[in-house]
Amino acid sequence: MPCSAMQEELSKFIRNNVWFLMPRHRKRTIIGSKWIFINKFDEIGVVVNKARLMRQPTNFGSQVSDS
């Protein structure tokens, strides 16, 4: 199930102190995120669901002008 793969990934973040929540700052841009799901086969041919939480691509470069 994708939900169990997501929960496993979030548990790794908590266990490794990868992030912590902060109040939103008005003058800062919030970086979005999205889940990437991958189905892999283990050594005996059973499908194993993997999930990764990735930073969402941004278009900051297109906002810069050469004026």
N, CA, C and O atoms as a Maestro MAE file, in Angstrom:
{
 s_m_m2io_version
 :::
 2.0.0
}

f_m_ct {
 s_m_title
 :::
 protein
 m_atom[268] {
  # First column is atom index #
  i_m_mmod_type
  r_m_x_coord
  r_m_y_coord
  r_m_z_coord
  i_m_residue_number
  s_m_chain_name
  s_m_pdb_residue_name
  s_m_pdb_atom_name
  i_m_atomic_number
  :::
  1 25 0.837 -1.197 0.000 1 A "MET " " N  " 7
  2 3 0.000 0.000 0.000 1 A "MET " " CA " 6
  3 2 0.878 1.255 0.000 1 A "MET " " C  " 6
  4 15 1.874 1.311 0.721 1 A "MET " " O  " 8
  5 25 0.518 2.255 -0.798 2 A "PRO " " N  " 7
  6 3 1.273 3.507 -0.799 2 A "PRO " " CA " 6
  7 2 1.250 4.202 0.560 2 A "PRO " " C  " 6
  8 15 2.229 4.845 0.937 2 A "PRO " " O  " 8
  9 25 0.158 4.084 1.295 3 A "CYS " " N  " 7
  10 3 0.069 4.748 2.605 3 A "CYS " " CA " 6
  11 2 1.100 4.206 3.575 3 A "CYS " " C  " 6
  12 15 1.689 4.974 4.336 3 A "CYS " " O  " 8
  13 25 1.329 2.912 3.568 4 A "SER " " N  " 7
  14 3 2.330 2.340 4.474 4 A "SER " " CA " 6
  15 2 3.734 2.764 4.053 4 A "SER " " C  " 6
  16 15 4.597 2.967 4.907 4 A "SER " " O  " 8
  17 25 3.975 2.902 2.745 5 A "ALA " " N  " 7
  18 3 5.278 3.372 2.273 5 A "ALA " " CA " 6
  19 2 5.501 4.829 2.681 5 A "ALA " " C  " 6
  20 15 6.612 5.212 3.048 5 A "ALA " " O  " 8
  21 25 4.443 5.637 2.615 6 A "MET " " N  " 7
  22 3 4.541 7.033 3.044 6 A "MET " " CA " 6
  23 2 4.820 7.119 4.542 6 A "MET " " C  " 6
  24 15 5.654 7.910 4.983 6 A "MET " " O  " 8
  25 25 4.122 6.304 5.312 7 A "GLN " " N  " 7
  26 3 4.318 6.316 6.761 7 A "GLN " " CA " 6
  27 2 5.730 5.882 7.128 7 A "GLN " " C  " 6
  28 15 6.328 6.430 8.055 7 A "GLN " " O  " 8
  29 25 6.263 4.908 6.413 8 A "GLU " " N  " 7
  30 3 7.639 4.456 6.661 8 A "GLU " " CA " 6
  31 2 8.641 5.576 6.377 8 A "GLU " " C  " 6
  32 15 9.580 5.779 7.146 8 A "GLU " " O  " 8
  33 25 8.442 6.302 5.276 9 A "GLU " " N  " 7
  34 3 9.327 7.415 4.930 9 A "GLU " " CA " 6
  35 2 9.243 8.529 5.970 9 A "GLU " " C  " 6
  36 15 10.272 9.074 6.369 9 A "GLU " " O  " 8
  37 25 8.038 8.875 6.413 10 A "LEU " " N  " 7
  38 3 7.882 9.903 7.443 10 A "LEU " " CA " 6
  39 2 8.500 9.467 8.773 10 A "LEU " " C  " 6
  40 15 9.054 10.292 9.500 10 A "LEU " " O  " 8
  41 25 8.407 8.180 9.089 11 A "SER " " N  " 7
  42 3 9.022 7.670 10.319 11 A "SER " " CA " 6
  43 2 10.534 7.802 10.267 11 A "SER " " C  " 6
  44 15 11.168 8.088 11.283 11 A "SER " " O  " 8
  45 25 11.119 7.595 9.085 12 A "LYS " " N  " 7
  46 3 12.569 7.772 8.928 12 A "LYS " " CA " 6
  47 2 12.959 9.227 9.164 12 A "LYS " " C  " 6
  48 15 13.985 9.503 9.786 12 A "LYS " " O  " 8
  49 25 12.138 10.167 8.665 13 A "PHE " " N  " 7
  50 3 12.417 11.581 8.880 13 A "PHE " " CA " 6
  51 2 12.421 11.918 10.360 13 A "PHE " " C  " 6
  52 15 13.312 12.618 10.840 13 A "PHE " " O  " 8
  53 25 11.436 11.427 11.077 14 A "ILE " " N  " 7
  54 3 11.330 11.706 12.511 14 A "ILE " " CA " 6
  55 2 12.496 11.075 13.269 14 A "ILE " " C  " 6
  56 15 13.109 11.719 14.120 14 A "ILE " " O  " 8
  57 25 12.801 9.815 12.957 15 A "ARG " " N  " 7
  58 3 13.869 9.093 13.638 15 A "ARG " " CA " 6
  59 2 15.234 9.750 13.413 15 A "ARG " " C  " 6
  60 15 16.065 9.768 14.321 15 A "ARG " " O  " 8
  61 25 15.473 10.293 12.206 16 A "ASN " " N  " 7
  62 3 16.770 10.888 11.876 16 A "ASN " " CA " 6
  63 2 16.816 12.403 12.077 16 A "ASN " " C  " 6
  64 15 17.799 13.046 11.708 16 A "ASN " " O  " 8
  65 25 15.768 12.972 12.654 17 A "ASN " " N  " 7
  66 3 15.679 14.423 12.885 17 A "ASN " " CA " 6
  67 2 15.975 15.211 11.610 17 A "ASN " " C  " 6
  68 15 16.770 16.151 11.623 17 A "ASN " " O  " 8
  69 25 15.330 14.819 10.509 18 A "VAL " " N  " 7
  70 3 15.568 15.456 9.218 18 A "VAL " " CA " 6
  71 2 14.971 16.856 9.170 18 A "VAL " " C  " 6
  72 15 15.568 17.758 8.583 18 A "VAL " " O  " 8
  73 25 13.815 17.053 9.770 19 A "TRP " " N  " 7
  74 3 13.161 18.347 9.703 19 A "TRP " " CA " 6
  75 2 12.419 18.655 10.980 19 A "TRP " " C  " 6
  76 15 12.230 17.787 11.832 19 A "TRP " " O  " 8
  77 25 12.004 19.892 11.103 20 A "PHE " " N  " 7
  78 3 11.148 20.310 12.195 20 A "PHE " " CA " 6
  79 2 10.264 21.439 11.675 20 A "PHE " " C  " 6
  80 15 10.652 22.167 10.761 20 A "PHE " " O  " 8
  81 25 9.082 21.581 12.253 21 A "LEU " " N  " 7
  82 3 8.132 22.592 11.812 21 A "LEU " " CA " 6
  83 2 8.450 23.944 12.429 21 A "LEU " " C  " 6
  84 15 8.831 24.048 13.595 21 A "LEU " " O  " 8
  85 25 8.284 24.966 11.619 22 A "MET " " N  " 7
  86 3 8.494 26.337 12.075 22 A "MET " " CA " 6
  87 2 7.288 27.165 11.644 22 A "MET " " C  " 6
  88 15 6.611 26.817 10.677 22 A "MET " " O  " 8
  89 25 7.015 28.257 12.354 23 A "PRO " " N  " 7
  90 3 5.939 29.132 11.887 23 A "PRO " " CA " 6
  91 2 6.325 29.754 10.546 23 A "PRO " " C  " 6
  92 15 7.500 30.011 10.280 23 A "PRO " " O  " 8
  93 25 5.318 29.991 9.707 24 A "ARG " " N  " 7
  94 3 5.580 30.555 8.381 24 A "ARG " " CA " 6
  95 2 6.006 32.014 8.505 24 A "ARG " " C  " 6
  96 15 5.365 32.803 9.199 24 A "ARG " " O  " 8
  97 25 7.091 32.358 7.828 25 A "HIS " " N  " 7
  98 3 7.583 33.727 7.793 25 A "HIS " " CA " 6
  99 2 6.947 34.438 6.607 25 A "HIS " " C  " 6
  100 15 6.933 33.888 5.505 25 A "HIS " " O  " 8
  101 25 6.426 35.633 6.798 26 A "ARG " " N  " 7
  102 3 5.690 36.331 5.736 26 A "ARG " " CA " 6
  103 2 6.540 36.629 4.506 26 A "ARG " " C  " 6
  104 15 6.025 36.583 3.389 26 A "ARG " " O  " 8
  105 25 7.810 36.929 4.676 27 A "LYS " " N  " 7
  106 3 8.653 37.353 3.562 27 A "LYS " " CA " 6
  107 2 9.436 36.203 2.932 27 A "LYS " " C  " 6
  108 15 10.305 36.441 2.093 27 A "LYS " " O  " 8
  109 25 9.150 34.990 3.312 28 A "ARG " " N  " 7
  110 3 9.856 33.827 2.765 28 A "ARG " " CA " 6
  111 2 8.925 33.010 1.890 28 A "ARG " " C  " 6
  112 15 7.726 32.922 2.152 28 A "ARG " " O  " 8
  113 25 9.484 32.416 0.852 29 A "THR " " N  " 7
  114 3 8.722 31.540 -0.023 29 A "THR " " CA " 6
  115 2 8.734 30.139 0.562 29 A "THR " " C  " 6
  116 15 9.780 29.632 0.968 29 A "THR " " O  " 8
  117 25 7.581 29.526 0.600 30 A "ILE " " N  " 7
  118 3 7.461 28.162 1.101 30 A "ILE " " CA " 6
  119 2 7.769 27.208 -0.045 30 A "ILE " " C  " 6
  120 15 7.228 27.354 -1.140 30 A "ILE " " O  " 8
  121 25 8.628 26.241 0.202 31 A "ILE " " N  " 7
  122 3 8.978 25.251 -0.815 31 A "ILE " " CA " 6
  123 2 7.974 24.115 -0.737 31 A "ILE " " C  " 6
  124 15 7.774 23.522 0.324 31 A "ILE " " O  " 8
  125 25 7.349 23.816 -1.854 32 A "GLY " " N  " 7
  126 3 6.367 22.746 -1.908 32 A "GLY " " CA " 6
  127 2 7.032 21.378 -1.960 32 A "GLY " " C  " 6
  128 15 8.243 21.271 -2.153 32 A "GLY " " O  " 8
  129 25 6.243 20.355 -1.790 33 A "SER " " N  " 7
  130 3 6.763 18.993 -1.857 33 A "SER " " CA " 6
  131 2 5.736 18.106 -2.547 33 A "SER " " C  " 6
  132 15 4.558 18.450 -2.641 33 A "SER " " O  " 8
  133 25 6.200 16.966 -3.023 34 A "LYS " " N  " 7
  134 3 5.294 16.001 -3.637 34 A "LYS " " CA " 6
  135 2 5.826 14.601 -3.382 34 A "LYS " " C  " 6
  136 15 7.027 14.404 -3.197 34 A "LYS " " O  " 8
  137 25 4.925 13.635 -3.375 35 A "TRP " " N  " 7
  138 3 5.287 12.249 -3.150 35 A "TRP " " CA " 6
  139 2 5.594 11.576 -4.485 35 A "TRP " " C  " 6
  140 15 4.868 11.750 -5.464 35 A "TRP " " O  " 8
  141 25 6.675 10.810 -4.508 36 A "ILE " " N  " 7
  142 3 7.039 9.989 -5.667 36 A "ILE " " CA " 6
  143 2 6.883 8.534 -5.225 36 A "ILE " " C  " 6
  144 15 7.468 8.121 -4.224 36 A "ILE " " O  " 8
  145 25 6.097 7.764 -5.969 37 A "PHE " " N  " 7
  146 3 5.868 6.360 -5.644 37 A "PHE " " CA " 6
  147 2 6.562 5.470 -6.669 37 A "PHE " " C  " 6
  148 15 6.485 5.711 -7.874 37 A "PHE " " O  " 8
  149 25 7.237 4.445 -6.175 38 A "ILE " " N  " 7
  150 3 7.965 3.512 -7.025 38 A "ILE " " CA " 6
  151 2 7.600 2.092 -6.609 38 A "ILE " " C  " 6
  152 15 7.607 1.764 -5.423 38 A "ILE " " O  " 8
  153 25 7.285 1.263 -7.579 39 A "ASN " " N  " 7
  154 3 7.055 -0.150 -7.317 39 A "ASN " " CA " 6
  155 2 8.291 -0.922 -7.734 39 A "ASN " " C  " 6
  156 15 8.721 -0.830 -8.884 39 A "ASN " " O  " 8
  157 25 8.865 -1.678 -6.820 40 A "LYS " " N  " 7
  158 3 10.051 -2.474 -7.093 40 A "LYS " " CA " 6
  159 2 9.756 -3.931 -6.765 40 A "LYS " " C  " 6
  160 15 8.815 -4.242 -6.034 40 A "LYS " " O  " 8
  161 25 10.566 -4.804 -7.312 41 A "PHE " " N  " 7
  162 3 10.469 -6.226 -7.002 41 A "PHE " " CA " 6
  163 2 11.613 -6.610 -6.082 41 A "PHE " " C  " 6
  164 15 12.754 -6.198 -6.292 41 A "PHE " " O  " 8
  165 25 11.301 -7.408 -5.048 42 A "ASP " " N  " 7
  166 3 12.369 -7.896 -4.188 42 A "ASP " " CA " 6
  167 2 12.994 -9.137 -4.819 42 A "ASP " " C  " 6
  168 15 12.664 -9.492 -5.951 42 A "ASP " " O  " 8
  169 25 13.880 -9.787 -4.102 43 A "GLU " " N  " 7
  170 3 14.644 -10.912 -4.665 43 A "GLU " " CA " 6
  171 2 13.798 -12.134 -4.995 43 A "GLU " " C  " 6
  172 15 14.224 -12.983 -5.778 43 A "GLU " " O  " 8
  173 25 12.600 -12.238 -4.407 44 A "ILE " " N  " 7
  174 3 11.754 -13.390 -4.737 44 A "ILE " " CA " 6
  175 2 10.599 -13.013 -5.666 44 A "ILE " " C  " 6
  176 15 9.720 -13.835 -5.927 44 A "ILE " " O  " 8
  177 25 10.598 -11.767 -6.169 45 A "GLY " " N  " 7
  178 3 9.615 -11.358 -7.149 45 A "GLY " " CA " 6
  179 2 8.354 -10.719 -6.606 45 A "GLY " " C  " 6
  180 15 7.388 -10.542 -7.349 45 A "GLY " " O  " 8
  181 25 8.336 -10.369 -5.331 46 A "VAL " " N  " 7
  182 3 7.177 -9.721 -4.721 46 A "VAL " " CA " 6
  183 2 7.315 -8.210 -4.898 46 A "VAL " " C  " 6
  184 15 8.397 -7.652 -4.720 46 A "VAL " " O  " 8
  185 25 6.209 -7.556 -5.249 47 A "VAL " " N  " 7
  186 3 6.223 -6.105 -5.438 47 A "VAL " " CA " 6
  187 2 6.345 -5.405 -4.088 47 A "VAL " " C  " 6
  188 15 5.602 -5.699 -3.152 47 A "VAL " " O  " 8
  189 25 7.293 -4.475 -4.003 48 A "VAL " " N  " 7
  190 3 7.506 -3.680 -2.794 48 A "VAL " " CA " 6
  191 2 7.275 -2.223 -3.166 48 A "VAL " " C  " 6
  192 15 7.880 -1.718 -4.112 48 A "VAL " " O  " 8
  193 25 6.402 -1.544 -2.426 49 A "ASN " " N  " 7
  194 3 6.117 -0.133 -2.682 49 A "ASN " " CA " 6
  195 2 7.127 0.738 -1.957 49 A "ASN " " C  " 6
  196 15 7.408 0.531 -0.776 49 A "ASN " " O  " 8
  197 25 7.670 1.711 -2.671 50 A "LYS " " N  " 7
  198 3 8.593 2.685 -2.089 50 A "LYS " " CA " 6
  199 2 7.982 4.065 -2.275 50 A "LYS " " C  " 6
  200 15 7.286 4.313 -3.259 50 A "LYS " " O  " 8
  201 25 8.241 4.956 -1.337 51 A "ALA " " N  " 7
  202 3 7.750 6.332 -1.430 51 A "ALA " " CA " 6
  203 2 8.880 7.274 -1.045 51 A "ALA " " C  " 6
  204 15 9.661 6.995 -0.135 51 A "ALA " " O  " 8
  205 25 8.953 8.390 -1.752 52 A "ARG " " N  " 7
  206 3 9.931 9.428 -1.454 52 A "ARG " " CA " 6
  207 2 9.222 10.763 -1.439 52 A "ARG " " C  " 6
  208 15 8.398 11.045 -2.309 52 A "ARG " " O  " 8
  209 25 9.536 11.580 -0.462 53 A "LEU " " N  " 7
  210 3 9.005 12.929 -0.400 53 A "LEU " " CA " 6
  211 2 10.057 13.845 -1.006 53 A "LEU " " C  " 6
  212 15 11.161 13.965 -0.475 53 A "LEU " " O  " 8
  213 25 9.717 14.493 -2.119 54 A "MET " " N  " 7
  214 3 10.677 15.294 -2.866 54 A "MET " " CA " 6
  215 2 10.264 16.766 -2.864 54 A "MET " " C  " 6
  216 15 9.089 17.104 -2.718 54 A "MET " " O  " 8
  217 25 11.258 17.619 -3.028 55 A "ARG " " N  " 7
  218 3 10.992 19.047 -3.169 55 A "ARG " " CA " 6
  219 2 10.367 19.280 -4.530 55 A "ARG " " C  " 6
  220 15 10.816 18.718 -5.529 55 A "ARG " " O  " 8
  221 25 9.333 20.107 -4.572 56 A "GLN " " N  " 7
  222 3 8.671 20.398 -5.824 56 A "GLN " " CA " 6
  223 2 9.527 21.359 -6.641 56 A "GLN " " C  " 6
  224 15 10.093 22.301 -6.086 56 A "GLN " " O  " 8
  225 25 9.630 21.139 -7.943 57 A "PRO " " N  " 7
  226 3 10.413 22.064 -8.774 57 A "PRO " " CA " 6
  227 2 9.818 23.472 -8.738 57 A "PRO " " C  " 6
  228 15 8.601 23.644 -8.668 57 A "PRO " " O  " 8
  229 25 10.678 24.449 -8.787 58 A "THR " " N  " 7
  230 3 10.224 25.841 -8.777 58 A "THR " " CA " 6
  231 2 10.683 26.530 -10.055 58 A "THR " " C  " 6
  232 15 11.572 26.046 -10.754 58 A "THR " " O  " 8
  233 25 10.072 27.647 -10.341 59 A "ASN " " N  " 7
  234 3 10.427 28.425 -11.523 59 A "ASN " " CA " 6
  235 2 11.007 29.772 -11.138 59 A "ASN " " C  " 6
  236 15 10.681 30.790 -11.748 59 A "ASN " " O  " 8
  237 25 11.873 29.784 -10.119 60 A "PHE " " N  " 7
  238 3 12.446 31.043 -9.675 60 A "PHE " " CA " 6
  239 2 13.271 31.705 -10.772 60 A "PHE " " C  " 6
  240 15 13.310 32.933 -10.854 60 A "PHE " " O  " 8
  241 25 13.930 30.915 -11.616 61 A "GLY " " N  " 7
  242 3 14.758 31.466 -12.678 61 A "GLY " " CA " 6
  243 2 13.961 32.251 -13.689 61 A "GLY " " C  " 6
  244 15 14.484 33.201 -14.271 61 A "GLY " " O  " 8
  245 25 12.707 31.888 -13.922 62 A "SER " " N  " 7
  246 3 11.892 32.605 -14.897 62 A "SER " " CA " 6
  247 2 11.396 33.938 -14.367 62 A "SER " " C  " 6
  248 15 10.908 34.763 -15.140 62 A "SER " " O  " 8
  249 25 11.511 34.166 -13.059 63 A "GLN " " N  " 7
  250 3 11.054 35.423 -12.482 63 A "GLN " " CA " 6
  251 2 12.130 36.498 -12.511 63 A "GLN " " C  " 6
  252 15 11.847 37.660 -12.221 63 A "GLN " " O  " 8
  253 25 13.354 36.130 -12.856 64 A "VAL " " N  " 7
  254 3 14.464 37.080 -12.877 64 A "VAL " " CA " 6
  255 2 14.525 37.728 -14.235 64 A "VAL " " C  " 6
  256 15 14.542 37.029 -15.248 64 A "VAL " " O  " 8
  257 25 14.558 39.037 -14.287 65 A "SER " " N  " 7
  258 3 14.640 39.743 -15.570 65 A "SER " " CA " 6
  259 2 16.045 40.282 -15.778 65 A "SER " " C  " 6
  260 15 16.790 40.503 -14.823 65 A "SER " " O  " 8
  261 25 16.393 40.487 -17.030 66 A "ASP " " N  " 7
  262 3 17.725 41.001 -17.381 66 A "ASP " " CA " 6
  263 2 17.692 42.483 -17.672 66 A "ASP " " C  " 6
  264 15 18.383 42.940 -18.582 66 A "ASP " " O  " 8
  265 25 16.919 43.245 -16.936 67 A "SER " " N  " 7
  266 3 16.791 44.680 -17.235 67 A "SER " " CA " 6
  267 2 17.882 45.508 -16.664 67 A "SER " " C  " 6
  268 15 17.892 46.726 -16.842 67 A "SER " " O  " 8
  :::
 }
 m_bond[267] {
  # First column is bond index #
  i_m_from
  i_m_to
  i_m_order
  :::
  1 1 2 1
  2 2 3 1
  3 3 4 2
  4 3 5 1
  5 5 6 1
  6 6 7 1
  7 7 8 2
  8 7 9 1
  9 9 10 1
  10 10 11 1
  11 11 12 2
  12 11 13 1
  13 13 14 1
  14 14 15 1
  15 15 16 2
  16 15 17 1
  17 17 18 1
  18 18 19 1
  19 19 20 2
  20 19 21 1
  21 21 22 1
  22 22 23 1
  23 23 24 2
  24 23 25 1
  25 25 26 1
  26 26 27 1
  27 27 28 2
  28 27 29 1
  29 29 30 1
  30 30 31 1
  31 31 32 2
  32 31 33 1
  33 33 34 1
  34 34 35 1
  35 35 36 2
  36 35 37 1
  37 37 38 1
  38 38 39 1
  39 39 40 2
  40 39 41 1
  41 41 42 1
  42 42 43 1
  43 43 44 2
  44 43 45 1
  45 45 46 1
  46 46 47 1
  47 47 48 2
  48 47 49 1
  49 49 50 1
  50 50 51 1
  51 51 52 2
  52 51 53 1
  53 53 54 1
  54 54 55 1
  55 55 56 2
  56 55 57 1
  57 57 58 1
  58 58 59 1
  59 59 60 2
  60 59 61 1
  61 61 62 1
  62 62 63 1
  63 63 64 2
  64 63 65 1
  65 65 66 1
  66 66 67 1
  67 67 68 2
  68 67 69 1
  69 69 70 1
  70 70 71 1
  71 71 72 2
  72 71 73 1
  73 73 74 1
  74 74 75 1
  75 75 76 2
  76 75 77 1
  77 77 78 1
  78 78 79 1
  79 79 80 2
  80 79 81 1
  81 81 82 1
  82 82 83 1
  83 83 84 2
  84 83 85 1
  85 85 86 1
  86 86 87 1
  87 87 88 2
  88 87 89 1
  89 89 90 1
  90 90 91 1
  91 91 92 2
  92 91 93 1
  93 93 94 1
  94 94 95 1
  95 95 96 2
  96 95 97 1
  97 97 98 1
  98 98 99 1
  99 99 100 2
  100 99 101 1
  101 101 102 1
  102 102 103 1
  103 103 104 2
  104 103 105 1
  105 105 106 1
  106 106 107 1
  107 107 108 2
  108 107 109 1
  109 109 110 1
  110 110 111 1
  111 111 112 2
  112 111 113 1
  113 113 114 1
  114 114 115 1
  115 115 116 2
  116 115 117 1
  117 117 118 1
  118 118 119 1
  119 119 120 2
  120 119 121 1
  121 121 122 1
  122 122 123 1
  123 123 124 2
  124 123 125 1
  125 125 126 1
  126 126 127 1
  127 127 128 2
  128 127 129 1
  129 129 130 1
  130 130 131 1
  131 131 132 2
  132 131 133 1
  133 133 134 1
  134 134 135 1
  135 135 136 2
  136 135 137 1
  137 137 138 1
  138 138 139 1
  139 139 140 2
  140 139 141 1
  141 141 142 1
  142 142 143 1
  143 143 144 2
  144 143 145 1
  145 145 146 1
  146 146 147 1
  147 147 148 2
  148 147 149 1
  149 149 150 1
  150 150 151 1
  151 151 152 2
  152 151 153 1
  153 153 154 1
  154 154 155 1
  155 155 156 2
  156 155 157 1
  157 157 158 1
  158 158 159 1
  159 159 160 2
  160 159 161 1
  161 161 162 1
  162 162 163 1
  163 163 164 2
  164 163 165 1
  165 165 166 1
  166 166 167 1
  167 167 168 2
  168 167 169 1
  169 169 170 1
  170 170 171 1
  171 171 172 2
  172 171 173 1
  173 173 174 1
  174 174 175 1
  175 175 176 2
  176 175 177 1
  177 177 178 1
  178 178 179 1
  179 179 180 2
  180 179 181 1
  181 181 182 1
  182 182 183 1
  183 183 184 2
  184 183 185 1
  185 185 186 1
  186 186 187 1
  187 187 188 2
  188 187 189 1
  189 189 190 1
  190 190 191 1
  191 191 192 2
  192 191 193 1
  193 193 194 1
  194 194 195 1
  195 195 196 2
  196 195 197 1
  197 197 198 1
  198 198 199 1
  199 199 200 2
  200 199 201 1
  201 201 202 1
  202 202 203 1
  203 203 204 2
  204 203 205 1
  205 205 206 1
  206 206 207 1
  207 207 208 2
  208 207 209 1
  209 209 210 1
  210 210 211 1
  211 211 212 2
  212 211 213 1
  213 213 214 1
  214 214 215 1
  215 215 216 2
  216 215 217 1
  217 217 218 1
  218 218 219 1
  219 219 220 2
  220 219 221 1
  221 221 222 1
  222 222 223 1
  223 223 224 2
  224 223 225 1
  225 225 226 1
  226 226 227 1
  227 227 228 2
  228 227 229 1
  229 229 230 1
  230 230 231 1
  231 231 232 2
  232 231 233 1
  233 233 234 1
  234 234 235 1
  235 235 236 2
  236 235 237 1
  237 237 238 1
  238 238 239 1
  239 239 240 2
  240 239 241 1
  241 241 242 1
  242 242 243 1
  243 243 244 2
  244 243 245 1
  245 245 246 1
  246 246 247 1
  247 247 248 2
  248 247 249 1
  249 249 250 1
  250 250 251 1
  251 251 252 2
  252 251 253 1
  253 253 254 1
  254 254 255 1
  255 255 256 2
  256 255 257 1
  257 257 258 1
  258 258 259 1
  259 259 260 2
  260 259 261 1
  261 261 262 1
  262 262 263 1
  263 263 264 2
  264 263 265 1
  265 265 266 1
  266 266 267 1
  267 267 268 2
  :::
 }
}
